Amino acid sequence: MTEYLVLLKLSPTKVIDTINNLRKLPEKPSPGVDLEYIMNVFGTWDVAMWFDAENSSQALEFINGKLSQVQGVVDVYTVPAFANRKPKQE
């Protein structure tokens, strides 16, 4: 599975409602997609999400078919990622 980081910009007038709706997404919001984290972030973007997808088609379906359709989401930026390694415990 490939990991994805998605940054969301929200409508300033709908931030609370949009975040509440995003928090209601199930752990498996779309076929082949596992939602790992939803986080509030500060700065240019309002919310960050980590999810895994079996393939890029399923990732795109989740992003375009679900996330971009959530009322209050005004911009979506997706970064495919891959695990590098865990830091060594000392």
Buried (B, 14 or more C-beta within 10 A) or exposed (E): BBBBBBBBBBBEEBBEBBBEBBEEBEEEBBEBBBBEEBEEEEEEBBBBBBBBBEEEEBBEBBBEEBBEEBEBBEEBEBEEEEEEEEEEEE
